[in-house]
């Protein structure tokens, strides 16, 4: 299974990727929301972990993109915000 992690904090991306790889997932990461369309074009993924609070973009905007470009992909929303 392929996992895509989208989070503006690279340390969080690396941590989630490491856990995923320990469980047999092929993990890719990006800390820049602008890279997401290109990543989705290059390779399909089975699971996406998406940080909703990213600078420069709204998580809802990314959700709209994912609903068009990643149909059938499981989605897990994450956030480090307490607001």
PyMOL Python script that loads the backbone (N, CA, C, O; Angstrom):
from pymol import cmd

cmd.read_pdbstr("""\
ATOM      1  N   UNK A   1       0.836  -1.180   0.000  1.00  0.00           N
ATOM      2  CA  UNK A   1       0.000   0.000   0.000  1.00  0.00           C
ATOM      3  C   UNK A   1       0.883   1.246   0.000  1.00  0.00           C
ATOM      4  O   UNK A   1       1.971   1.264   0.576  1.00  0.00           O
ATOM      5  N   UNK A   2       0.383   2.278  -0.660  1.00  0.00           N
ATOM      6  CA  UNK A   2       1.126   3.529  -0.756  1.00  0.00           C
ATOM      7  C   UNK A   2       0.475   4.605   0.108  1.00  0.00           C
ATOM      8  O   UNK A   2      -0.740   4.801   0.083  1.00  0.00           O
ATOM      9  N   UNK A   3       1.309   5.288   0.865  1.00  0.00           N
ATOM     10  CA  UNK A   3       0.869   6.332   1.793  1.00  0.00           C
ATOM     11  C   UNK A   3       1.470   7.660   1.369  1.00  0.00           C
ATOM     12  O   UNK A   3       2.674   7.755   1.129  1.00  0.00           O
ATOM     13  N   UNK A   4       0.623   8.694   1.278  1.00  0.00           N
ATOM     14  CA  UNK A   4       1.089  10.056   1.020  1.00  0.00           C
ATOM     15  C   UNK A   4       0.804  10.888   2.261  1.00  0.00           C
ATOM     16  O   UNK A   4      -0.326  10.925   2.748  1.00  0.00           O
ATOM     17  N   UNK A   5       1.833  11.552   2.770  1.00  0.00           N
ATOM     18  CA  UNK A   5       1.706  12.385   3.964  1.00  0.00           C
ATOM     19  C   UNK A   5       1.900  13.832   3.545  1.00  0.00           C
ATOM     20  O   UNK A   5       2.914  14.188   2.945  1.00  0.00           O
ATOM     21  N   UNK A   6       0.910  14.665   3.869  1.00  0.00           N
ATOM     22  CA  UNK A   6       0.946  16.087   3.521  1.00  0.00           C
ATOM     23  C   UNK A   6       0.880  16.874   4.822  1.00  0.00           C
ATOM     24  O   UNK A   6      -0.174  16.958   5.453  1.00  0.00           O
ATOM     25  N   UNK A   7       2.011  17.449   5.220  1.00  0.00           N
ATOM     26  CA  UNK A   7       2.086  18.216   6.466  1.00  0.00           C
ATOM     27  C   UNK A   7       3.198  19.240   6.317  1.00  0.00           C
ATOM     28  O   UNK A   7       4.266  18.922   5.795  1.00  0.00           O
ATOM     29  N   UNK A   8       2.959  20.470   6.772  1.00  0.00           N
ATOM     30  CA  UNK A   8       3.960  21.520   6.613  1.00  0.00           C
ATOM     31  C   UNK A   8       5.171  21.323   7.521  1.00  0.00           C
ATOM     32  O   UNK A   8       6.201  21.964   7.312  1.00  0.00           O
ATOM     33  N   UNK A   9       5.070  20.461   8.512  1.00  0.00           N
ATOM     34  CA  UNK A   9       6.200  20.195   9.402  1.00  0.00           C
ATOM     35  C   UNK A   9       6.903  18.917   8.949  1.00  0.00           C
ATOM     36  O   UNK A   9       6.359  17.818   9.052  1.00  0.00           O
ATOM     37  N   UNK A  10       8.117  19.088   8.449  1.00  0.00           N
ATOM     38  CA  UNK A  10       8.861  17.947   7.911  1.00  0.00           C
ATOM     39  C   UNK A  10       9.115  16.869   8.955  1.00  0.00           C
ATOM     40  O   UNK A  10       9.130  15.682   8.627  1.00  0.00           O
ATOM     41  N   UNK A  11       9.315  17.267  10.215  1.00  0.00           N
ATOM     42  CA  UNK A  11       9.539  16.273  11.274  1.00  0.00           C
ATOM     43  C   UNK A  11       8.317  15.367  11.434  1.00  0.00           C
ATOM     44  O   UNK A  11       8.453  14.162  11.646  1.00  0.00           O
ATOM     45  N   UNK A  12       7.139  15.949  11.334  1.00  0.00           N
ATOM     46  CA  UNK A  12       5.906  15.154  11.438  1.00  0.00           C
ATOM     47  C   UNK A  12       5.800  14.216  10.245  1.00  0.00           C
ATOM     48  O   UNK A  12       5.464  13.042  10.400  1.00  0.00           O
ATOM     49  N   UNK A  13       6.086  14.732   9.054  1.00  0.00           N
ATOM     50  CA  UNK A  13       6.076  13.877   7.856  1.00  0.00           C
ATOM     51  C   UNK A  13       7.004  12.683   8.039  1.00  0.00           C
ATOM     52  O   UNK A  13       6.628  11.541   7.772  1.00  0.00           O
ATOM     53  N   UNK A  14       8.226  12.962   8.498  1.00  0.00           N
ATOM     54  CA  UNK A  14       9.211  11.893   8.669  1.00  0.00           C
ATOM     55  C   UNK A  14       8.767  10.871   9.708  1.00  0.00           C
ATOM     56  O   UNK A  14       8.949   9.669   9.516  1.00  0.00           O
ATOM     57  N   UNK A  15       8.191  11.340  10.795  1.00  0.00           N
ATOM     58  CA  UNK A  15       7.733  10.438  11.850  1.00  0.00           C
ATOM     59  C   UNK A  15       6.615   9.524  11.346  1.00  0.00           C
ATOM     60  O   UNK A  15       6.653   8.313  11.560  1.00  0.00           O
ATOM     61  N   UNK A  16       5.623  10.108  10.678  1.00  0.00           N
ATOM     62  CA  UNK A  16       4.512   9.309  10.160  1.00  0.00           C
ATOM     63  C   UNK A  16       5.004   8.337   9.093  1.00  0.00           C
ATOM     64  O   UNK A  16       4.565   7.187   9.048  1.00  0.00           O
ATOM     65  N   UNK A  17       5.916   8.798   8.234  1.00  0.00           N
ATOM     66  CA  UNK A  17       6.467   7.920   7.198  1.00  0.00           C
ATOM     67  C   UNK A  17       7.203   6.740   7.816  1.00  0.00           C
ATOM     68  O   UNK A  17       7.070   5.607   7.352  1.00  0.00           O
ATOM     69  N   UNK A  18       7.976   7.005   8.856  1.00  0.00           N
ATOM     70  CA  UNK A  18       8.715   5.930   9.525  1.00  0.00           C
ATOM     71  C   UNK A  18       7.767   4.893  10.118  1.00  0.00           C
ATOM     72  O   UNK A  18       7.994   3.691   9.979  1.00  0.00           O
ATOM     73  N   UNK A  19       6.719   5.349  10.771  1.00  0.00           N
ATOM     74  CA  UNK A  19       5.739   4.424  11.344  1.00  0.00           C
ATOM     75  C   UNK A  19       5.053   3.629  10.231  1.00  0.00           C
ATOM     76  O   UNK A  19       4.871   2.417  10.345  1.00  0.00           O
ATOM     77  N   UNK A  20       4.676   4.321   9.158  1.00  0.00           N
ATOM     78  CA  UNK A  20       4.040   3.633   8.034  1.00  0.00           C
ATOM     79  C   UNK A  20       4.939   2.585   7.415  1.00  0.00           C
ATOM     80  O   UNK A  20       4.492   1.477   7.117  1.00  0.00           O
ATOM     81  N   UNK A  21       6.198   2.921   7.220  1.00  0.00           N
ATOM     82  CA  UNK A  21       7.144   1.974   6.621  1.00  0.00           C
ATOM     83  C   UNK A  21       7.378   0.772   7.518  1.00  0.00           C
ATOM     84  O   UNK A  21       7.568  -0.339   7.025  1.00  0.00           O
ATOM     85  N   UNK A  22       7.368   0.978   8.825  1.00  0.00           N
ATOM     86  CA  UNK A  22       7.492  -0.157   9.757  1.00  0.00           C
ATOM     87  C   UNK A  22       6.325  -1.124   9.620  1.00  0.00           C
ATOM     88  O   UNK A  22       6.442  -2.307   9.938  1.00  0.00           O
ATOM     89  N   UNK A  23       5.199  -0.605   9.142  1.00  0.00           N
ATOM     90  CA  UNK A  23       4.014  -1.445   8.961  1.00  0.00           C
ATOM     91  C   UNK A  23       3.811  -1.851   7.501  1.00  0.00           C
ATOM     92  O   UNK A  23       2.721  -2.263   7.105  1.00  0.00           O
ATOM     93  N   UNK A  24       4.877  -1.729   6.709  1.00  0.00           N
ATOM     94  CA  UNK A  24       4.851  -2.235   5.345  1.00  0.00           C
ATOM     95  C   UNK A  24       4.291  -1.289   4.297  1.00  0.00           C
ATOM     96  O   UNK A  24       4.043  -1.704   3.165  1.00  0.00           O
ATOM     97  N   UNK A  25       4.089  -0.030   4.648  1.00  0.00           N
ATOM     98  CA  UNK A  25       3.579   0.931   3.666  1.00  0.00           C
ATOM     99  C   UNK A  25       4.735   1.604   2.936  1.00  0.00           C
ATOM    100  O   UNK A  25       5.809   1.806   3.503  1.00  0.00           O
ATOM    101  N   UNK A  26       4.507   1.939   1.697  1.00  0.00           N
ATOM    102  CA  UNK A  26       5.457   2.729   0.916  1.00  0.00           C
ATOM    103  C   UNK A  26       5.059   4.189   1.109  1.00  0.00           C
ATOM    104  O   UNK A  26       4.014   4.614   0.616  1.00  0.00           O
ATOM    105  N   UNK A  27       5.871   4.953   1.811  1.00  0.00           N
ATOM    106  CA  UNK A  27       5.492   6.313   2.202  1.00  0.00           C
ATOM    107  C   UNK A  27       6.202   7.370   1.369  1.00  0.00           C
ATOM    108  O   UNK A  27       7.400   7.282   1.101  1.00  0.00           O
ATOM    109  N   UNK A  28       5.421   8.378   0.964  1.00  0.00           N
ATOM    110  CA  UNK A  28       5.953   9.581   0.322  1.00  0.00           C
ATOM    111  C   UNK A  28       5.462  10.760   1.131  1.00  0.00           C
ATOM    112  O   UNK A  28       4.381  10.712   1.720  1.00  0.00           O
ATOM    113  N   UNK A  29       6.255  11.824   1.163  1.00  0.00           N
ATOM    114  CA  UNK A  29       5.874  12.983   1.962  1.00  0.00           C
ATOM    115  C   UNK A  29       6.028  14.266   1.157  1.00  0.00           C
ATOM    116  O   UNK A  29       6.799  14.337   0.200  1.00  0.00           O
ATOM    117  N   UNK A  30       5.273  15.275   1.571  1.00  0.00           N
ATOM    118  CA  UNK A  30       5.493  16.628   1.087  1.00  0.00           C
ATOM    119  C   UNK A  30       5.118  17.601   2.187  1.00  0.00           C
ATOM    120  O   UNK A  30       4.121  17.417   2.885  1.00  0.00           O
ATOM    121  N   UNK A  31       5.922  18.631   2.331  1.00  0.00           N
ATOM    122  CA  UNK A  31       5.618  19.674   3.306  1.00  0.00           C
ATOM    123  C   UNK A  31       5.141  20.937   2.599  1.00  0.00           C
ATOM    124  O   UNK A  31       4.974  21.983   3.226  1.00  0.00           O
ATOM    125  N   UNK A  32       4.923  20.832   1.292  1.00  0.00           N
ATOM    126  CA  UNK A  32       4.464  21.954   0.497  1.00  0.00           C
ATOM    127  C   UNK A  32       3.193  21.564  -0.247  1.00  0.00           C
ATOM    128  O   UNK A  32       3.218  20.693  -1.116  1.00  0.00           O
ATOM    129  N   UNK A  33       2.102  22.200   0.092  1.00  0.00           N
ATOM    130  CA  UNK A  33       0.804  21.869  -0.512  1.00  0.00           C
ATOM    131  C   UNK A  33       0.803  22.070  -2.026  1.00  0.00           C
ATOM    132  O   UNK A  33       0.030  21.425  -2.734  1.00  0.00           O
ATOM    133  N   UNK A  34       1.661  22.957  -2.528  1.00  0.00           N
ATOM    134  CA  UNK A  34       1.724  23.199  -3.967  1.00  0.00           C
ATOM    135  C   UNK A  34       2.221  21.977  -4.736  1.00  0.00           C
ATOM    136  O   UNK A  34       1.986  21.866  -5.940  1.00  0.00           O
ATOM    137  N   UNK A  35       2.908  21.057  -4.050  1.00  0.00           N
ATOM    138  CA  UNK A  35       3.420  19.845  -4.699  1.00  0.00           C
ATOM    139  C   UNK A  35       2.364  18.750  -4.845  1.00  0.00           C
ATOM    140  O   UNK A  35       2.569  17.791  -5.590  1.00  0.00           O
ATOM    141  N   UNK A  36       1.259  18.880  -4.156  1.00  0.00           N
ATOM    142  CA  UNK A  36       0.268  17.807  -4.110  1.00  0.00           C
ATOM    143  C   UNK A  36      -0.274  17.441  -5.489  1.00  0.00           C
ATOM    144  O   UNK A  36      -0.310  16.252  -5.808  1.00  0.00           O
ATOM    145  N   UNK A  37      -0.703  18.396  -6.334  1.00  0.00           N
ATOM    146  CA  UNK A  37      -1.228  17.984  -7.648  1.00  0.00           C
ATOM    147  C   UNK A  37      -0.226  17.174  -8.459  1.00  0.00           C
ATOM    148  O   UNK A  37      -0.595  16.185  -9.093  1.00  0.00           O
ATOM    149  N   UNK A  38       1.038  17.586  -8.444  1.00  0.00           N
ATOM    150  CA  UNK A  38       2.071  16.855  -9.186  1.00  0.00           C
ATOM    151  C   UNK A  38       2.268  15.449  -8.618  1.00  0.00           C
ATOM    152  O   UNK A  38       2.402  14.487  -9.375  1.00  0.00           O
ATOM    153  N   UNK A  39       2.287  15.327  -7.295  1.00  0.00           N
ATOM    154  CA  UNK A  39       2.444  14.009  -6.676  1.00  0.00           C
ATOM    155  C   UNK A  39       1.301  13.075  -7.047  1.00  0.00           C
ATOM    156  O   UNK A  39       1.510  11.886  -7.287  1.00  0.00           O
ATOM    157  N   UNK A  40       0.095  13.621  -7.093  1.00  0.00           N
ATOM    158  CA  UNK A  40      -1.069  12.800  -7.438  1.00  0.00           C
ATOM    159  C   UNK A  40      -1.035  12.368  -8.898  1.00  0.00           C
ATOM    160  O   UNK A  40      -1.537  11.298  -9.242  1.00  0.00           O
ATOM    161  N   UNK A  41      -0.442  13.199  -9.762  1.00  0.00           N
ATOM    162  CA  UNK A  41      -0.324  12.845 -11.179  1.00  0.00           C
ATOM    163  C   UNK A  41       0.724  11.762 -11.397  1.00  0.00           C
ATOM    164  O   UNK A  41       0.560  10.891 -12.252  1.00  0.00           O
ATOM    165  N   UNK A  42       1.803  11.822 -10.618  1.00  0.00           N
ATOM    166  CA  UNK A  42       2.938  10.906 -10.810  1.00  0.00           C
ATOM    167  C   UNK A  42       2.661   9.500 -10.293  1.00  0.00           C
ATOM    168  O   UNK A  42       3.100   8.518 -10.892  1.00  0.00           O
ATOM    169  N   UNK A  43       1.943   9.402  -9.196  1.00  0.00           N
ATOM    170  CA  UNK A  43       1.726   8.080  -8.596  1.00  0.00           C
ATOM    171  C   UNK A  43       0.419   8.071  -7.826  1.00  0.00           C
ATOM    172  O   UNK A  43       0.032   9.058  -7.200  1.00  0.00           O
ATOM    173  N   UNK A  44      -0.240   6.943  -7.888  1.00  0.00           N
ATOM    174  CA  UNK A  44      -1.463   6.799  -7.101  1.00  0.00           C
ATOM    175  C   UNK A  44      -1.085   6.428  -5.669  1.00  0.00           C
ATOM    176  O   UNK A  44       0.015   5.943  -5.407  1.00  0.00           O
ATOM    177  N   UNK A  45      -2.009   6.662  -4.760  1.00  0.00           N
ATOM    178  CA  UNK A  45      -1.773   6.270  -3.373  1.00  0.00           C
ATOM    179  C   UNK A  45      -3.051   5.660  -2.819  1.00  0.00           C
ATOM    180  O   UNK A  45      -4.152   5.912  -3.309  1.00  0.00           O
ATOM    181  N   UNK A  46      -2.875   4.861  -1.797  1.00  0.00           N
ATOM    182  CA  UNK A  46      -4.007   4.178  -1.177  1.00  0.00           C
ATOM    183  C   UNK A  46      -4.535   4.943   0.024  1.00  0.00           C
ATOM    184  O   UNK A  46      -5.731   4.919   0.316  1.00  0.00           O
ATOM    185  N   UNK A  47      -3.628   5.625   0.717  1.00  0.00           N
ATOM    186  CA  UNK A  47      -3.976   6.366   1.930  1.00  0.00           C
ATOM    187  C   UNK A  47      -3.283   7.728   1.892  1.00  0.00           C
ATOM    188  O   UNK A  47      -2.111   7.826   1.530  1.00  0.00           O
ATOM    189  N   UNK A  48      -4.013   8.768   2.267  1.00  0.00           N
ATOM    190  CA  UNK A  48      -3.439  10.106   2.387  1.00  0.00           C
ATOM    191  C   UNK A  48      -3.676  10.598   3.804  1.00  0.00           C
ATOM    192  O   UNK A  48      -4.792  10.544   4.321  1.00  0.00           O
ATOM    193  N   UNK A  49      -2.603  11.081   4.423  1.00  0.00           N
ATOM    194  CA  UNK A  49      -2.717  11.746   5.721  1.00  0.00           C
ATOM    195  C   UNK A  49      -2.512  13.221   5.461  1.00  0.00           C
ATOM    196  O   UNK A  49      -1.459  13.625   4.966  1.00  0.00           O
ATOM    197  N   UNK A  50      -3.513  14.040   5.793  1.00  0.00           N
ATOM    198  CA  UNK A  50      -3.524  15.451   5.436  1.00  0.00           C
ATOM    199  C   UNK A  50      -3.641  16.330   6.670  1.00  0.00           C
ATOM    200  O   UNK A  50      -4.577  16.201   7.459  1.00  0.00           O
ATOM    201  N   UNK A  51      -2.682  17.218   6.821  1.00  0.00           N
ATOM    202  CA  UNK A  51      -2.733  18.243   7.864  1.00  0.00           C
ATOM    203  C   UNK A  51      -3.686  19.332   7.390  1.00  0.00           C
ATOM    204  O   UNK A  51      -3.510  19.879   6.301  1.00  0.00           O
ATOM    205  N   UNK A  52      -4.678  19.644   8.186  1.00  0.00           N
ATOM    206  CA  UNK A  52      -5.662  20.656   7.798  1.00  0.00           C
ATOM    207  C   UNK A  52      -5.164  22.082   7.982  1.00  0.00           C
ATOM    208  O   UNK A  52      -5.688  22.996   7.345  1.00  0.00           O
ATOM    209  N   UNK A  53      -4.179  22.296   8.827  1.00  0.00           N
ATOM    210  CA  UNK A  53      -3.697  23.645   9.134  1.00  0.00           C
ATOM    211  C   UNK A  53      -2.313  23.853   8.532  1.00  0.00           C
ATOM    212  O   UNK A  53      -1.299  23.699   9.213  1.00  0.00           O
ATOM    213  N   UNK A  54      -2.281  24.204   7.249  1.00  0.00           N
ATOM    214  CA  UNK A  54      -1.015  24.436   6.572  1.00  0.00           C
ATOM    215  C   UNK A  54      -0.932  25.881   6.120  1.00  0.00           C
ATOM    216  O   UNK A  54      -1.934  26.454   5.691  1.00  0.00           O
ATOM    217  N   UNK A  55       0.251  26.478   6.211  1.00  0.00           N
ATOM    218  CA  UNK A  55       0.390  27.869   5.767  1.00  0.00           C
ATOM    219  C   UNK A  55       0.234  27.979   4.251  1.00  0.00           C
ATOM    220  O   UNK A  55       0.684  27.113   3.500  1.00  0.00           O
ATOM    221  N   UNK A  56      -0.408  29.054   3.823  1.00  0.00           N
ATOM    222  CA  UNK A  56      -0.535  29.313   2.399  1.00  0.00           C
ATOM    223  C   UNK A  56      -1.680  28.602   1.717  1.00  0.00           C
ATOM    224  O   UNK A  56      -1.973  28.884   0.556  1.00  0.00           O
ATOM    225  N   UNK A  57      -2.329  27.694   2.403  1.00  0.00           N
ATOM    226  CA  UNK A  57      -3.475  27.001   1.816  1.00  0.00           C
ATOM    227  C   UNK A  57      -4.438  26.611   2.911  1.00  0.00           C
ATOM    228  O   UNK A  57      -4.071  26.502   4.081  1.00  0.00           O
ATOM    229  N   UNK A  58      -5.636  26.409   2.523  1.00  0.00           N
ATOM    230  CA  UNK A  58      -6.686  25.964   3.430  1.00  0.00           C
ATOM    231  C   UNK A  58      -6.847  24.460   3.231  1.00  0.00           C
ATOM    232  O   UNK A  58      -6.895  23.986   2.096  1.00  0.00           O
ATOM    233  N   UNK A  59      -6.929  23.714   4.317  1.00  0.00           N
ATOM    234  CA  UNK A  59      -7.115  22.270   4.213  1.00  0.00           C
ATOM    235  C   UNK A  59      -8.349  21.897   3.418  1.00  0.00           C
ATOM    236  O   UNK A  59      -8.381  20.853   2.766  1.00  0.00           O
ATOM    237  N   UNK A  60      -9.371  22.749   3.467  1.00  0.00           N
ATOM    238  CA  UNK A  60     -10.598  22.475   2.712  1.00  0.00           C
ATOM    239  C   UNK A  60     -10.321  22.559   1.210  1.00  0.00           C
ATOM    240  O   UNK A  60     -10.886  21.788   0.434  1.00  0.00           O
ATOM    241  N   UNK A  61      -9.455  23.489   0.794  1.00  0.00           N
ATOM    242  CA  UNK A  61      -9.069  23.569  -0.618  1.00  0.00           C
ATOM    243  C   UNK A  61      -8.394  22.273  -1.061  1.00  0.00           C
ATOM    244  O   UNK A  61      -8.677  21.752  -2.139  1.00  0.00           O
ATOM    245  N   UNK A  62      -7.507  21.765  -0.224  1.00  0.00           N
ATOM    246  CA  UNK A  62      -6.840  20.505  -0.552  1.00  0.00           C
ATOM    247  C   UNK A  62      -7.836  19.349  -0.580  1.00  0.00           C
ATOM    248  O   UNK A  62      -7.721  18.448  -1.411  1.00  0.00           O
ATOM    249  N   UNK A  63      -8.801  19.370   0.314  1.00  0.00           N
ATOM    250  CA  UNK A  63      -9.827  18.320   0.299  1.00  0.00           C
ATOM    251  C   UNK A  63     -10.592  18.323  -1.014  1.00  0.00           C
ATOM    252  O   UNK A  63     -10.899  17.263  -1.559  1.00  0.00           O
ATOM    253  N   UNK A  64     -10.899  19.504  -1.522  1.00  0.00           N
ATOM    254  CA  UNK A  64     -11.595  19.599  -2.818  1.00  0.00           C
ATOM    255  C   UNK A  64     -10.742  18.995  -3.932  1.00  0.00           C
ATOM    256  O   UNK A  64     -11.234  18.235  -4.766  1.00  0.00           O
ATOM    257  N   UNK A  65      -9.465  19.344  -3.930  1.00  0.00           N
ATOM    258  CA  UNK A  65      -8.553  18.790  -4.930  1.00  0.00           C
ATOM    259  C   UNK A  65      -8.488  17.272  -4.812  1.00  0.00           C
ATOM    260  O   UNK A  65      -8.558  16.562  -5.816  1.00  0.00           O
ATOM    261  N   UNK A  66      -8.356  16.782  -3.595  1.00  0.00           N
ATOM    262  CA  UNK A  66      -8.255  15.337  -3.385  1.00  0.00           C
ATOM    263  C   UNK A  66      -9.534  14.622  -3.792  1.00  0.00           C
ATOM    264  O   UNK A  66      -9.483  13.492  -4.278  1.00  0.00           O
ATOM    265  N   UNK A  67     -10.673  15.263  -3.601  1.00  0.00           N
ATOM    266  CA  UNK A  67     -11.939  14.622  -3.991  1.00  0.00           C
ATOM    267  C   UNK A  67     -12.021  14.446  -5.502  1.00  0.00           C
ATOM    268  O   UNK A  67     -12.706  13.545  -5.985  1.00  0.00           O
ATOM    269  N   UNK A  68     -11.327  15.303  -6.252  1.00  0.00           N
ATOM    270  CA  UNK A  68     -11.307  15.198  -7.713  1.00  0.00           C
ATOM    271  C   UNK A  68     -10.200  14.276  -8.208  1.00  0.00           C
ATOM    272  O   UNK A  68     -10.414  13.488  -9.129  1.00  0.00           O
ATOM    273  N   UNK A  69      -9.021  14.370  -7.602  1.00  0.00           N
ATOM    274  CA  UNK A  69      -7.835  13.697  -8.127  1.00  0.00           C
ATOM    275  C   UNK A  69      -7.505  12.373  -7.451  1.00  0.00           C
ATOM    276  O   UNK A  69      -6.722  11.588  -7.987  1.00  0.00           O
ATOM    277  N   UNK A  70      -8.082  12.112  -6.291  1.00  0.00           N
ATOM    278  CA  UNK A  70      -7.720  10.900  -5.543  1.00  0.00           C
ATOM    279  C   UNK A  70      -8.961  10.125  -5.125  1.00  0.00           C
ATOM    280  O   UNK A  70      -9.090   9.705  -3.975  1.00  0.00           O
ATOM    281  N   UNK A  71      -9.859   9.943  -6.066  1.00  0.00           N
ATOM    282  CA  UNK A  71     -11.095   9.211  -5.770  1.00  0.00           C
ATOM    283  C   UNK A  71     -10.767   7.781  -5.328  1.00  0.00           C
ATOM    284  O   UNK A  71      -9.901   7.128  -5.911  1.00  0.00           O
ATOM    285  N   UNK A  72     -11.445   7.316  -4.324  1.00  0.00           N
ATOM    286  CA  UNK A  72     -11.235   5.961  -3.829  1.00  0.00           C
ATOM    287  C   UNK A  72     -10.074   5.824  -2.859  1.00  0.00           C
ATOM    288  O   UNK A  72      -9.817   4.733  -2.349  1.00  0.00           O
ATOM    289  N   UNK A  73      -9.380   6.901  -2.602  1.00  0.00           N
ATOM    290  CA  UNK A  73      -8.257   6.874  -1.671  1.00  0.00           C
ATOM    291  C   UNK A  73      -8.754   7.134  -0.250  1.00  0.00           C
ATOM    292  O   UNK A  73      -9.575   8.024  -0.030  1.00  0.00           O
ATOM    293  N   UNK A  74      -8.261   6.366   0.700  1.00  0.00           N
ATOM    294  CA  UNK A  74      -8.621   6.603   2.094  1.00  0.00           C
ATOM    295  C   UNK A  74      -7.930   7.863   2.588  1.00  0.00           C
ATOM    296  O   UNK A  74      -6.770   8.114   2.258  1.00  0.00           O
ATOM    297  N   UNK A  75      -8.634   8.641   3.367  1.00  0.00           N
ATOM    298  CA  UNK A  75      -8.111   9.922   3.817  1.00  0.00           C
ATOM    299  C   UNK A  75      -8.182  10.011   5.335  1.00  0.00           C
ATOM    300  O   UNK A  75      -9.209   9.715   5.947  1.00  0.00           O
ATOM    301  N   UNK A  76      -7.066  10.425   5.928  1.00  0.00           N
ATOM    302  CA  UNK A  76      -6.985  10.651   7.378  1.00  0.00           C
ATOM    303  C   UNK A  76      -6.596  12.094   7.592  1.00  0.00           C
ATOM    304  O   UNK A  76      -5.541  12.532   7.134  1.00  0.00           O
ATOM    305  N   UNK A  77      -7.446  12.840   8.291  1.00  0.00           N
ATOM    306  CA  UNK A  77      -7.171  14.244   8.568  1.00  0.00           C
ATOM    307  C   UNK A  77      -6.440  14.362   9.906  1.00  0.00           C
ATOM    308  O   UNK A  77      -6.821  13.738  10.896  1.00  0.00           O
ATOM    309  N   UNK A  78      -5.376  15.181   9.913  1.00  0.00           N
ATOM    310  CA  UNK A  78      -4.593  15.376  11.133  1.00  0.00           C
ATOM    311  C   UNK A  78      -4.401  16.866  11.348  1.00  0.00           C
ATOM    312  O   UNK A  78      -4.458  17.651  10.401  1.00  0.00           O
ATOM    313  N   UNK A  79      -4.177  17.248  12.580  1.00  0.00           N
ATOM    314  CA  UNK A  79      -3.897  18.649  12.905  1.00  0.00           C
ATOM    315  C   UNK A  79      -3.219  18.734  14.248  1.00  0.00           C
ATOM    316  O   UNK A  79      -3.569  18.009  15.178  1.00  0.00           O
ATOM    317  N   UNK A  80      -2.249  19.616  14.350  1.00  0.00           N
ATOM    318  CA  UNK A  80      -1.575  19.853  15.606  1.00  0.00           C
ATOM    319  C   UNK A  80      -2.152  21.054  16.315  1.00  0.00           C
ATOM    320  O   UNK A  80      -1.650  21.452  17.365  1.00  0.00           O
ATOM    321  N   UNK A  81      -3.190  21.633  15.766  1.00  0.00           N
ATOM    322  CA  UNK A  81      -3.800  22.837  16.328  1.00  0.00           C
ATOM    323  C   UNK A  81      -4.794  22.461  17.426  1.00  0.00           C
ATOM    324  O   UNK A  81      -5.492  21.451  17.336  1.00  0.00           O
ATOM    325  N   UNK A  82      -4.840  23.297  18.463  1.00  0.00           N
ATOM    326  CA  UNK A  82      -5.821  23.054  19.495  1.00  0.00           C
ATOM    327  C   UNK A  82      -7.000  24.015  19.362  1.00  0.00           C
ATOM    328  O   UNK A  82      -7.886  24.042  20.215  1.00  0.00           O
ATOM    329  N   UNK A  83      -7.004  24.801  18.289  1.00  0.00           N
ATOM    330  CA  UNK A  83      -8.087  25.772  18.061  1.00  0.00           C
ATOM    331  C   UNK A  83      -9.173  25.194  17.211  1.00  0.00           C
ATOM    332  O   UNK A  83     -10.159  25.874  16.922  1.00  0.00           O
TER     333      UNK A  83
END
""", "prot")
cmd.dss("prot")
cmd.show_as("cartoon", "prot")
cmd.util.cbc("prot")
cmd.orient("prot")
